[in-house]
Amino acid sequence: MQNSYYEDEISLLDIVKFFIRHSRLIAIATLICGVVGVAVILLLSSKEKSFTAESAIIVLGTKSDVSVEPKSSLLGIKEIADIYPPRLEDRKRTIVELAKSPLIVSKVINKAYELKLYTNELSVDDFVAPNSKILEVKQVGEIIKIKTKLYDRGLAKFFADEIAKAVVKYAKEELYIDLPEQQKDKLIKIAYLSILPDKPEIGRRKKLSIAIIFFVGIFIGIFAAMLKDVYLRIRQEGIIK
C-alpha cells in the first residue's frame, strides 16, 4: 500500500516535465485562442475606437491669498461670493466646476464650428452630463487635469487644449478682474497642453478581455495535454487499441 502511494504521488519534477513535453501543444492552443479572441474583440469594437488627450491647469496660492469681490453670477447658478471664496482649495474646486460648465464648453464648441471642425454631432450636454465619457476633469494637488475622449485624434486634442485655455482666460478676465496681470499669471496658468495620441487607446475592459482569452488558451492547452497523456496511458495498458 505504501509503495503504491509513492508510485502515484506527483512530484514538482513531473509537472515541469509535463509542461516541457507538451509545450508545443499548449503554445499552439494559446496562440489560436488569442488570435481568434483578439480578432473578435477588435471587430466588435471597431466602431468604438477613441483617442484620449489631456491638458492641465495649475492653480496656485500666494502668501496673502487672493480675495475676490462679489460680482455678477457665475454659471448663472450662484453668486461668486457663494462659490468662489478666497481660500486656495475653494478656488481649485471652482476651476474644476468651471472646466465642466456649459459656459466654457459652449465657447469651445462655438470655436470648433468657426474653425469648421465638423462637430455637428457634439452638444454641450455630451460634455457636461454627470456620466459623460467625453470630458473628465480631476483635481490632483495644484493641477486640474482636463481629459477628453473622442473618435478623432485632432478633436480630442482640440477640446482638451481649448477648454484649458478658455478656463484660464475666463478666470483672468472675470474672476481676477481687479488683480494686476502679473499676479493673475502667478495664480492660474496652463500647466501643459495635451500630447497628440498616435493610436486609439484600448480600454481597460478590452485589455482585461484579451488577457483572459490568453489565459483560457493556456488552460485549454493544458487540458488537451492531460487528455493526450491519459489517452496514451490507456492505450499502453491495452485497454483501447
LUMMAR-758758 format. One record per residue (C-alpha): residue in three letters; x, y, z. Coordinates in Angstrom, 3 decimals, always signed. Each point is the difference from the previous one (the first is absolute). Example, Ala and Ser with C-alpha at 12.3 -4.5 7.8 and 13.67 -1.06 7.14 Angstrom:
BEGIN
(pt Ala,(+12.300,-4.500,+7.800)) (pt Ser,(+1.370,+3.440,-0.660)) 
END
This chain:
BEGIN
(pt Met,(+0.000,+0.000,+0.000)) (pt Gln,(+2.820,+2.383,+0.895)) (pt Asn,(+1.894,-0.745,-3.247)) (pt Ser,(-3.149,+0.689,-2.018)) (pt Tyr,(-0.327,+3.374,+1.722)) (pt Tyr,(+3.521,+1.069,-0.961)) (pt Glu,(-0.471,-1.284,-3.546)) (pt Asp,(-3.163,+2.077,-0.488)) (pt Glu,(+1.374,+3.130,+1.652)) (pt Ile,(+0.722,+2.819,-2.486)) (pt Ser,(+3.164,+1.965,+0.608)) (pt Leu,(+0.883,+3.528,-1.096)) (pt Leu,(+2.458,-1.505,-2.463)) (pt Asp,(-2.834,-1.960,-1.624)) (pt Ile,(-1.976,+3.231,-0.448)) (pt Val,(+2.999,+1.739,-1.585)) (pt Lys,(+0.546,-2.955,-2.336)) (pt Phe,(-3.699,+0.061,-0.902)) (pt Phe,(+0.174,+3.643,-1.081)) (pt Ile,(+3.247,-0.540,-1.905)) (pt Arg,(-1.399,-3.066,-1.755)) (pt His,(-3.183,+1.773,-1.051)) (pt Ser,(+1.339,+3.536,-0.419)) (pt Arg,(-0.742,+0.028,-3.729)) (pt Leu,(-3.618,-1.120,+0.475)) (pt Ile,(-0.595,+2.573,+2.766)) (pt Ala,(+1.608,+2.780,-2.063)) (pt Ile,(-2.073,-0.852,-3.094)) (pt Ala,(-3.260,-0.054,+1.980)) (pt Thr,(+0.863,+3.317,+1.681)) (pt Leu,(+0.919,+1.603,-3.319)) (pt Ile,(-3.159,-1.180,-1.754)) (pt Cys,(-2.276,+1.186,+2.835)) (pt Gly,(+1.875,+3.299,+0.254)) (pt Val,(-0.120,+0.790,-3.717)) (pt Val,(-3.664,-0.950,-0.367)) (pt Gly,(-0.997,+1.850,+3.196)) (pt Val,(+1.901,+3.193,-0.824)) (pt Ala,(-1.405,+0.005,-3.546)) (pt Val,(-3.568,-0.336,+1.319)) (pt Ile,(+0.487,+2.764,+2.592)) (pt Leu,(+1.509,+2.393,-2.547)) (pt Leu,(-2.746,-0.712,-2.540)) (pt Leu,(-2.783,+0.510,+2.543)) (pt Ser,(+1.555,+3.197,+1.343)) (pt Ser,(+1.247,+1.502,-3.272)) (pt Lys,(-2.638,+2.727,+0.215)) (pt Glu,(+0.949,+0.871,+3.579)) (pt Lys,(+3.594,+1.042,-0.639)) (pt Ser,(+0.871,+3.223,+1.768)) (pt Phe,(+2.897,+2.330,+0.631)) (pt Thr,(+0.758,+1.541,+3.378)) (pt Ala,(+1.729,+3.341,+0.505)) (pt Glu,(+0.793,+1.722,+3.291)) (pt Ser,(+0.839,+3.606,+0.815)) (pt Ala,(+0.476,+1.554,+3.409)) (pt Ile,(-0.333,+3.250,+1.915)) (pt Ile,(+2.015,+0.901,+3.068)) (pt Val,(-1.715,+1.979,+2.769)) (pt Leu,(+2.357,+1.522,+2.556)) (pt Gly,(-0.296,+2.055,+3.144)) (pt Thr,(+1.952,+2.943,+1.360)) (pt Lys,(+1.215,+0.973,+3.463)) (pt Ser,(-3.044,+2.272,+0.325)) (pt Asp,(-2.541,-2.039,-1.920)) (pt Val,(-2.133,+1.849,-2.501)) (pt Ser,(-3.374,+1.429,+0.910)) (pt Val,(-2.666,+0.465,-2.652)) (pt Glu,(-2.816,+2.546,+0.184)) (pt Pro,(-3.528,-1.261,-0.597)) (pt Lys,(-0.862,+0.764,-3.602)) (pt Ser,(-2.582,-1.256,-2.503)) (pt Ser,(-1.167,-3.609,+0.248)) (pt Leu,(+2.302,-2.812,-1.084)) (pt Leu,(-1.529,-2.713,-2.185)) (pt Gly,(-3.390,+1.576,+0.638)) (pt Ile,(-0.420,-2.050,+3.175)) (pt Lys,(+1.618,+1.693,+3.001)) (pt Glu,(+1.672,+3.243,+0.891)) (pt Ile,(+3.781,+0.049,-0.154)) (pt Ala,(-0.057,+0.817,+3.710)) (pt Asp,(-1.694,-3.356,+0.601)) (pt Ile,(+2.178,-2.334,-2.049)) (pt Tyr,(+3.257,+1.882,-0.454)) (pt Pro,(+1.438,+0.799,+3.461)) (pt Pro,(+3.614,+1.119,+0.235)) (pt Arg,(+1.339,-3.264,+1.421)) (pt Leu,(+2.268,-1.968,-2.341)) (pt Glu,(-1.845,-3.326,+0.296)) (pt Asp,(-3.328,+1.660,-0.736)) (pt Arg,(+1.487,+1.782,-3.003)) (pt Lys,(+1.303,-3.310,-1.374)) (pt Arg,(-3.427,-1.592,+0.375)) (pt Thr,(-1.535,+2.952,-1.814)) (pt Ile,(+2.428,-0.417,-2.918)) (pt Val,(-0.983,-3.684,-0.209)) (pt Glu,(-3.676,+0.928,-0.184)) (pt Leu,(+0.756,+2.734,-2.504)) (pt Ala,(+1.817,-2.439,-2.322)) (pt Lys,(-3.077,-2.271,+0.026)) (pt Ser,(-2.490,+2.839,-0.407)) (pt Pro,(-2.269,+0.723,-3.002)) (pt Leu,(+1.452,+3.517,+0.003)) (pt Ile,(+3.512,-1.159,-0.955)) (pt Val,(-0.982,-3.007,-2.107)) (pt Ser,(-2.388,+2.049,-2.137)) (pt Lys,(+2.787,+2.520,-0.707)) (pt Val,(+2.299,-2.800,-1.206)) (pt Ile,(-2.716,-1.673,-2.107)) (pt Asn,(-0.755,+3.349,-1.669)) (pt Lys,(+3.696,+0.400,-0.776)) (pt Ala,(+0.039,-3.488,-1.498)) (pt Tyr,(-2.923,+0.965,-2.266)) (pt Glu,(+1.807,+3.164,-1.075)) (pt Leu,(+3.094,-2.038,-0.881)) (pt Lys,(-2.190,-2.493,-1.899)) (pt Leu,(+1.066,-3.003,+2.044)) (pt Tyr,(-3.316,-1.725,-0.720)) (pt Thr,(-1.352,-0.503,+3.495)) (pt Asn,(-3.710,-0.054,-0.937)) (pt Glu,(-0.508,-3.207,+1.971)) (pt Leu,(+1.506,+1.473,+3.188)) (pt Ser,(-2.144,+1.982,+2.416)) (pt Val,(+0.677,+1.750,+3.275)) (pt Asp,(-1.913,-2.720,+1.871)) (pt Asp,(+2.327,-2.647,-1.430)) (pt Phe,(+2.861,+1.685,+1.866)) (pt Val,(-1.603,+1.182,+3.246)) (pt Ala,(-2.335,-2.918,+0.781)) (pt Pro,(+0.849,-1.668,+3.345)) (pt Asn,(+0.724,-3.324,-1.723)) (pt Ser,(+1.792,+1.567,-2.980)) (pt Lys,(+2.670,-2.183,-1.603)) (pt Ile,(+1.305,+2.887,-2.113)) (pt Leu,(+1.212,+2.448,+2.660)) (pt Glu,(+1.617,-0.813,+3.338)) (pt Val,(+1.398,+2.632,+2.361)) (pt Lys,(+2.050,-0.969,+3.066)) (pt Gln,(+1.901,+1.895,+2.660)) (pt Val,(+3.401,-1.419,+0.967)) (pt Gly,(+1.690,+2.330,+2.465)) (pt Glu,(+0.435,+3.359,-1.705)) (pt Ile,(-0.618,-1.539,-3.418)) (pt Ile,(-3.423,-0.061,-1.657)) (pt Lys,(+0.083,-2.728,-2.673)) (pt Ile,(-2.343,+0.317,-2.968)) (pt Lys,(-0.376,-3.245,-1.956)) (pt Thr,(-2.044,-0.388,-3.178)) (pt Lys,(-0.824,-3.247,-1.774)) (pt Leu,(-1.227,+0.175,-3.606)) (pt Tyr,(-0.057,-2.042,-3.204)) (pt Asp,(+2.320,+2.464,-1.784)) (pt Arg,(+3.547,+0.651,+1.204)) (pt Gly,(-0.023,+3.643,-1.109)) (pt Leu,(-3.299,+0.749,+1.733)) (pt Ala,(+1.134,-1.682,+3.222)) (pt Lys,(+3.068,+2.243,+0.136)) (pt Phe,(-1.965,+3.090,-1.044)) (pt Phe,(-2.604,-0.296,+2.758)) (pt Ala,(+2.501,-0.885,+2.741)) (pt Asp,(+2.220,+2.957,-0.890)) (pt Glu,(-2.728,+2.538,-0.706)) (pt Ile,(-1.974,-0.743,+3.171)) (pt Ala,(+3.169,+0.573,+2.042)) (pt Lys,(+0.711,+3.274,-1.846)) (pt Ala,(-3.610,+1.173,+0.338)) (pt Val,(-0.033,-0.668,+3.744)) (pt Val,(+3.247,+1.926,+0.572)) (pt Lys,(-1.224,+2.886,-2.142)) (pt Tyr,(-3.353,+0.162,+1.783)) (pt Ala,(+1.630,-0.122,+3.439)) (pt Lys,(+2.337,+2.878,-0.853)) (pt Glu,(-2.665,+2.144,-1.656)) (pt Glu,(-2.939,-0.664,+2.315)) (pt Leu,(+1.182,-1.442,+3.321)) (pt Tyr,(+3.302,+1.859,+0.448)) (pt Ile,(-1.166,+3.175,-1.708)) (pt Asp,(+1.329,+2.368,+2.692)) (pt Leu,(+3.436,-1.602,+0.255)) (pt Pro,(+3.165,+1.084,-1.847)) (pt Glu,(+0.847,-2.142,-3.031)) (pt Gln,(+3.212,-1.215,+1.618)) (pt Gln,(-1.890,-1.328,+3.017)) (pt Lys,(-2.604,-1.676,-2.241)) (pt Asp,(+2.771,-1.974,-1.702)) (pt Lys,(+1.266,-1.179,+3.373)) (pt Leu,(-3.426,-1.199,+1.101)) (pt Ile,(-1.166,-1.946,-3.047)) (pt Lys,(+1.684,-1.130,-3.211)) (pt Ile,(+0.281,-2.877,-2.443)) (pt Ala,(+2.082,-2.783,+1.532)) (pt Tyr,(+0.274,-1.895,-3.285)) (pt Leu,(-1.903,-0.592,-3.220)) (pt Ser,(-0.864,-3.448,-1.250)) (pt Ile,(+2.300,-2.298,-1.916)) (pt Leu,(-1.716,-1.250,-3.128)) (pt Pro,(-0.564,-3.778,+0.278)) (pt Asp,(+1.247,-2.066,-2.935)) (pt Lys,(-2.407,-2.908,+0.303)) (pt Pro,(-3.465,-0.644,+1.419)) (pt Glu,(+0.177,-1.148,+3.566)) (pt Ile,(-1.137,-3.465,+0.976)) (pt Gly,(-2.335,+0.232,+2.965)) (pt Arg,(+0.699,-1.756,+3.277)) (pt Arg,(-2.836,-2.441,-0.597)) (pt Lys,(+1.393,-0.921,-3.415)) (pt Lys,(+3.478,-0.508,+1.455)) (pt Leu,(-1.468,-2.170,+2.756)) (pt Ser,(-2.035,-1.988,-2.540)) (pt Ile,(+3.093,-0.626,-2.130)) (pt Ala,(+1.975,-1.146,+3.068)) (pt Ile,(-2.830,-2.350,+1.033)) (pt Ile,(-0.130,-1.462,-3.524)) (pt Phe,(+3.712,-0.837,+0.115)) (pt Phe,(-0.389,-1.615,+3.436)) (pt Val,(-2.929,-2.041,-1.325)) (pt Gly,(+2.229,-1.111,-2.874)) (pt Ile,(+2.653,-1.149,+2.476)) (pt Phe,(-2.544,-2.013,+2.004)) (pt Ile,(-1.419,-1.551,-3.172)) (pt Gly,(+3.528,-0.986,-1.033)) (pt Ile,(+0.703,-1.553,+3.412)) (pt Phe,(-3.324,-1.857,-0.045)) (pt Ala,(+0.689,-1.315,-3.508)) (pt Ala,(+3.465,-1.142,+1.097)) (pt Met,(-1.474,-1.835,+2.991)) (pt Leu,(-2.542,-1.730,-2.233)) (pt Lys,(+2.792,-1.001,-2.347)) (pt Asp,(+1.998,-1.523,+2.877)) (pt Val,(-3.052,-1.886,+1.253)) (pt Tyr,(-0.706,-1.309,-3.483)) (pt Leu,(+3.606,-1.181,-0.463)) (pt Arg,(+0.047,-1.670,+3.433)) (pt Ile,(-3.266,-1.826,-0.643)) (pt Arg,(+1.283,-1.128,-3.380)) (pt Gln,(+3.275,-1.240,+1.487)) (pt Glu,(-1.912,-2.044,+2.566)) (pt Gly,(-1.867,-1.664,-2.867)) (pt Ile,(-3.456,+1.188,+1.004)) (pt Ile,(-0.551,+1.540,-3.418)) (pt Lys,(+1.733,-0.713,-3.274)) 
END
